[in-house]
Amino acid sequence: MRPIVDQLCTALRWLHELGVAHCDLCLENVVLAGGEPGGAAPLRPMLIPRRAALGRLQGVPGGPQGGCQARAPYRAPELHRVGWQYDAFLADEFALGVAVYGMATVDYPWACTEDGRSHHFDLARRCGVPALLRRRAARSGERLTEALSLDLLGLLAGLLALEARDRLSVGEACFELEGRASARRSPWIREVTAGAPADTAARMEPPPALCREPSRTSSASTADTEADQGQHVASEGEELAAAGL
């Protein structure tokens, strides 16, 4: 599962760097391609953007929320605020969090993201996503805190943040310039990228960013930022541990 999640993050980052929001990211729109009998070649996920939108900001004040057609469990909470513009890239990242949760548990974290329509979402709204993850159980009957690692729970808490301002990115240049923490620097995903061969690591790099000018910070500043972001992502898991997991 971990390599597939890493490649989904990379694919979504590529799409966003081209200035395109997916708008309907869900497991039904992910196709696993490649692979050979005996596991000689890995399966690679491919995103199918059926309802893509051009541009990061979507929605018109006083009107419908742009072209986003995300399905109920995957729909970012901010999309229900009629008349608000929203960040379509961050809405995609929320949907990615639901997809990762689905792969790990064969379930949804909630039935929908409208207040008052899902007991689990209302719990997350009242107590926070980490509290929801502490209380949920997998279909096997195990609590998520027993079935999943703290690093994965921390990644889920960051991607499923109910407020867009608190949500993890997947490392897009526009978010790097803002100093937003990236899911690809989470300890759970870094176990994949740290061991990747040089040629594979090179293929993970996205095309030149179109959403913003490249950063002109020094390499030392960039290294400091990466260290800070990795620490931020790791703290999601530590927060769960501190809560008595």
WOGI-V96780 format. One record per residue. N is the residue number from 1. OMEGA is omega in degrees with one decimal (NA if undefined). Layout:
[[N OMEGA] [N OMEGA]]
This chain:
[[1 -174.3] [2 177.8] [3 -179.8] [4 177.7] [5 178.6] [6 -178.9] [7 174.4] [8 176.1] [9 -179.7] [10 -179.8] [11 179.3] [12 177.7] [13 177.3] [14 -178.2] [15 -179.2] [16 179.2] [17 175.3] [18 178.4] [19 -175.6] [20 173.3] [21 -176.8] [22 174.7] [23 176.7] [24 -178.6] [25 177.0] [26 -177.7] [27 178.5] [28 -179.7] [29 174.7] [30 178.6] [31 175.6] [32 -177.2] [33 178.6] [34 -177.5] [35 179.1] [36 177.1] [37 179.7] [38 176.7] [39 -178.8] [40 177.0] [41 -176.1] [42 170.9] [43 179.8] [44 180.0] [45 175.9] [46 177.9] [47 176.9] [48 -179.0] [49 -177.4] [50 -174.0] [51 -175.6] [52 177.6] [53 179.8] [54 176.6] [55 -176.6] [56 -179.3] [57 179.6] [58 179.6] [59 -180.0] [60 178.7] [61 -179.9] [62 -176.7] [63 179.7] [64 -174.1] [65 172.8] [66 -176.0] [67 -176.2] [68 179.8] [69 -177.6] [70 -179.6] [71 -167.8] [72 -178.4] [73 -174.6] [74 -171.3] [75 -179.1] [76 -175.6] [77 -176.8] [78 179.6] [79 178.9] [80 -179.6] [81 -176.6] [82 177.8] [83 179.9] [84 166.3] [85 178.4] [86 179.0] [87 -176.0] [88 178.0] [89 179.1] [90 174.1] [91 174.9] [92 -177.3] [93 172.9] [94 178.6] [95 176.3] [96 177.9] [97 177.7] [98 179.0] [99 179.0] [100 176.6] [101 179.6] [102 178.5] [103 -175.9] [104 -171.1] [105 -173.8] [106 -178.5] [107 172.9] [108 175.6] [109 -179.4] [110 -179.8] [111 176.3] [112 -174.1] [113 172.8] [114 179.7] [115 176.0] [116 -177.6] [117 179.0] [118 179.9] [119 -176.5] [120 178.4] [121 177.9] [122 176.5] [123 177.8] [124 178.7] [125 -177.5] [126 -168.3] [127 -177.7] [128 -179.1] [129 177.9] [130 178.7] [131 177.2] [132 -179.0] [133 177.7] [134 -173.9] [135 -176.6] [136 176.8] [137 174.8] [138 -179.1] [139 177.8] [140 -177.2] [141 177.7] [142 172.2] [143 -179.5] [144 179.8] [145 176.2] [146 -175.1] [147 -175.6] [148 179.0] [149 176.8] [150 179.2] [151 178.8] [152 177.3] [153 177.7] [154 177.1] [155 179.6] [156 -179.9] [157 -179.6] [158 -179.9] [159 -176.9] [160 178.3] [161 -174.9] [162 176.5] [163 -176.9] [164 -177.6] [165 -177.2] [166 -169.8] [167 175.3] [168 170.3] [169 170.6] [170 173.4] [171 178.8] [172 -178.2] [173 -177.9] [174 178.5] [175 176.2] [176 179.8] [177 178.8] [178 -178.9] [179 -179.9] [180 178.9] [181 -175.8] [182 176.4] [183 -176.9] [184 174.6] [185 177.4] [186 179.3] [187 -177.1] [188 -179.7] [189 -176.4] [190 175.7] [191 177.3] [192 -173.7] [193 -178.9] [194 -178.2] [195 -177.3] [196 175.3] [197 -176.2] [198 -177.8] [199 176.7] [200 179.2] [201 179.6] [202 -179.6] [203 179.0] [204 -177.4] [205 -178.5] [206 176.0] [207 178.3] [208 -175.9] [209 177.4] [210 -174.4] [211 179.7] [212 172.9] [213 179.1] [214 178.5] [215 178.2] [216 178.4] [217 179.6] [218 -179.8] [219 179.2] [220 178.8] [221 179.3] [222 179.3] [223 178.3] [224 179.8] [225 179.5] [226 179.9] [227 179.1] [228 -178.0] [229 177.6] [230 178.6] [231 179.3] [232 -179.1] [233 180.0] [234 -177.6] [235 177.0] [236 178.3] [237 179.8] [238 178.5] [239 177.3] [240 -179.7] [241 -178.7] [242 -178.4] [243 174.4] [244 179.9] [245 NA]]
